[in-house]
Amino acid sequence: MKKTSFSNDMAEKRKSLDGQKKILMVGLACLDLVNVVDSYPIEDQDMRVESQRWCRGGNASNSSVVLSQLADSVVECLVTLSDKATSQIILQDLEKYGTSHENCVVHPDTETPTSVVIVNKVTGTRTILHGNRSLPELRFEDFDKLSLSKYKWIHFEGRNVTEVLKMIDKINLHNENVSEDDRITVSVEIEKPRIECQHLFPKGDVVFVSKDYARHQGYETAGECLEGNSVHTKDQCRLICAWGEDGAWGRDKDGTLHHSPGFPPERIVETLAAGDTFNAGIVFSLVNGNSLQSSLLYACRLAGFKCGIQGLDVRKFVHS
């Protein structure tokens, strides 16, 4: 595939950063079939879509390509992949954004997970139907092959929790045997309302809790969610909860509560991957030593910008 000027620029950027410690995003990559419609379909209805596209999806891979455009660090995406040709769409898109993927694990005779996405053109909302027929999740044995000395921040999507807990334990052991400057910061995303995700709360230096998960716990506001879950986190943890158009709240290391309002665009085009974009903004800002309050403001502005565009090309935001 012929490289565009943009992908050439991103490849050069990644090359210039070789040798620096990396940011690693661990989780899922899938294919999204995005259908844009004038109105949400009614059951048993036959309707035409306004536009349709195949694109790379998955929380960790979405966050990684946004981070690749923001960070002065090499960003790596660690996922499992099928050996089918469909995986090339994922890999080509990661390459386009200069995202490293050399440690991804390929499983033969498997199918790429797929999400059918319905985007309502009027509201910008997205409805997702996800399926994974055969591709295994990442295992500890796969993660164990990494040289942890190459990383400064590792983020985990909250899936395959039993294996993720083993991966984090390996990082903790690494951190016990290195200087403070060489320790790896661990962030975890708790999104889906799965009971096993509760075991991730005490494992992250930064913990993202979704609005859906908070509501599943019975909380009616982000503030309640942060206060209630703070008893389950480690000391000095930063706990974060985004609440859609109302913005995001964060509980700092000392227990101080911070808030950023939402920054919706003039016209909402697509909310698909807005949460993944928000997470990338937080990681980028904290990696650069900014306060939690500043990071919330930055990430909410970035997520708002994303809602005003189709896809994840945030270059105009970066250079604004």
N, C-alpha and C positions, 0 to 999 in steps of 0.2 A: 504494500500500500504506500502510495506517495505521501511523504510527510508534508504537512502544511507549515507555513511560517510560524504559526503558534506552537505546533508540536516540536519544531526545530528549536525554538526559543526555550521551551521547557526542558528539552533534552540537554541543551547547553547549560541551563541553570543547574540541572541535576549533576552534570559532569563537574561543574565548578565547585560543587559542594561535597564531592567525594572526599572521604577521609574524616568528615565531621560526623558526630554522633547523630543517629537517625531517630525519627519518630515512627513508631510502628502501630498500625491499626489492624486489629485481629477480629475476624468475624465472618461475614457472608458477602459473597458476590453472586449476583444472579442476573438474569435477563428480564428487563421490563418491556412489555408491549403496552405502550401508552396510547390510549384512545381519547381524543379530545371531542367532547360532545356539547351541543347547545343546551341540553337539559339532561338530568339524570334519567336513565331509561326506566320505564315501568316494566313490571314482570310480564313476560310473554309478548314483548314488543319487538318489532323488527325496525331498526333505525340505522341510518348512515352516520358515520363519524365525520367530523370536520377535518381531522387530521389523525395520522397514526404513525408511530415510529417505534423501532426497536432501539433500546439503549441499555447500557450497563446499569445495574442497580445494586441494592444491598447496603445496609447502614454503614458498615466499615469501609466499603469501597467508595461510597459516596463521600464520606468524611475525608477519605484519603486524597481524593482528587481536588476537593476544595482546599485542604491543607497544602497540597502541592503548589497551589497558586499563591498562597499567603506566605508560607514559611521560608526562612533562610536556612532550611535544613532539608536533607533528603527525607522524603516521606515514603514509607514502605507499606504495602497492603499484603497481609498474610491471610489467605483463604484457601479453600479447596476448590478444585476445578475439574470439570469433566474432560475427557479426552476427545470429545466431539468438536466439530468445527464451530459450534455455537460459542465455545469458549474464546474463540478468536475475537469476537466482538468485544468481550470483556477486556482481553489483553491489549487490543489495539486502542481502546479508550484509555486504559491506564497509561499506555505509552504516550498517547496524545498529551496527557497532563503531566508527563514526566514523573509518574509514580512508579517506584520500584516494586518488582513482583517476583524477584528471582527465587524466593523461598516458598512460593505457592506449591501446593501438593496436588498433583494430577492423579485422578483415579480412573483407570480404564473401565470401559463398558458401563459407564454411568451417563446420566442425562443432566444437563444444566438446569438448576432450579429456575422457575419462571414465575413472574408476577404479571397478571393482567391488571392494568391500571386504567380506571375511568376518571378522567379529569373533566369536571363541569366548567365549561368556558365562562359561564356567568358568575360563578362564585369562586372559582379557582380551587375548590376542594378536590381531594383525590380519594377514590375508593380502590382498595387493593385486594386482589384475589391471588394468594400465593400458593405455590405447590412445589414440593421437592420429592420427586419420585424415587431417586436412587443415590444421590450424591452424599457420601458420608460427611459429617462435620469434622472440623479440625481436631486432632487428638493431641494429647500431651507428648506422645512420641514424636510427632511432627515438630512441635514447638521446642522440644528438648535439643534439637539439632542446631538451634540458633546459637550464635556467639553473643551473649548478652552485653558484652563490653562495647558493642557497636551501637547501643541504643541509650537514649536519655529519657524517653517517654514511651510507654506502651499502653495503648488503649484497648479495652476488651468490650466487644458487643456482648450483651447479656444473654448468651445462648450456649448450649452444651456445657452447662454450669459445672458439672462434675469434673470435666477435663480442664475448664478454665481455672478452677480452684487449684488444681495441681500446677498449672502454668504460673499462677501468681505466687504460689509457695516457692517455686524455683527462683522467681525474681527476688522474693524476700530473702532467701538464702544468699543470693548474689549480693544484695545490698548490705548484708551483715558483714561481708568480707571485703568491702571496698571503702574508699574514702567518701566523705559526704558529697563531694563534687561529682563523683562517679556513680552515685546512686540513681536508680531508675525510678521516675515517678509513674505510678500506676493509676489509670482512670478506668472506671467501669460504667457501662450504661445499663440501667435497669428500666426496660421499656415494656415488654410484654407482661401481662398479669399471670405469671407462672410462679407457683409457690416456691420452687427451688431458687428463684432469683433472690430471695431474702438472704441467702448465704453470702451474697456478694457485698452487702452493705459494709461489713467490717474489713473488707479486703482492699478498698481503693483509697488512695490519697485524695482523689477527686471522684465523686460519685454523682452521676446524672440520673435523676428519677423522672420518668415521664408523667405527664398529666393522666394518662390512662392508668398507669400503675398506681398513682396516688389515689385516684378515684376507686380503684379496685380495693385499696386498703381502707376505704371509707372516709378519706379526707376530702373536704370541700374546697380547700384553698391550698396554694403552694406553701404558704407560711405554715399551715397546720402540718403539712407533709414533712417539711424540713424539721420542725420541732419534734414531731413524733418519731421520726426515723433517726434523729441525731443520737439517740441512746444506743443505736445498733452500730454506729460507725467507730472507727479507730480515732485515737487522739489526733488532733491537728488536721482532721479531714475537712475538705471543702465539699459541701453538699449542695447540689444545684437542681432546681426544678423549673422548667419552662412551662408557661401556662397560656400558650397560644397568643392571641392578639393582646392579652393583658400583660405580656412581657415575661420576665423571668425573675426568680428569687434565688438567692444564694446564702447559705449559712457559712460564715468564715471560720477559720481555725480557732478563733477565740469565742465563737458563738454569736458574733454580731450578724444580724440579718441585713442583707442588701437587696435592692430591687432596681430593675431597669424596666421602663415602659416598653411596649411594643412599638415598632416603627413600620407600620404597614405602607406599602407603596400606593401611589395614586390609583393604580388599578391592579388588582390581584390577578395574576396570570396563571400561576401554578404553585401550589403549596407542597407538591411532591419533593421530598428530601429537605424540606425546610429545617426539620429537627436535626438531621445529619449535618446540615450547614451550620446550625447554631453550635453543635458540639465541636465542630472543627474550629469555629471562631473562639470558643472558650480555650481550647487546647493551645491554639496559636498565641493568644494573648497571655496566658499564664506561663507558657514556655519562655516568653520574652520578659518575664518578671513583672508584669502589670498586676495591679491589685484586683481582687475579685469584683469590686464595684466597676472598675474600668472594663474588666473582661465581660461582665454582663452587658454593659452598654454596647461594647463593640460587637458582641455576638448577636444581640438583638437587632442592631442595625444591619449586620450582614444577612441575617435570616430574612429581615424585611426586604432587603434588596433582592434576595433570591426569589421571594414570592412574586416579584414584579417581572421576572424573566422565565423563559422556558429553558430547562436544563441547568447546568452547574458551571457555566462559564462566568466567573465573578471578576474578570479582569477589570471591568469598568469600575467596580467597587474598590478594588485594590488600588487603582490609580486615581481615585477621586480625591 
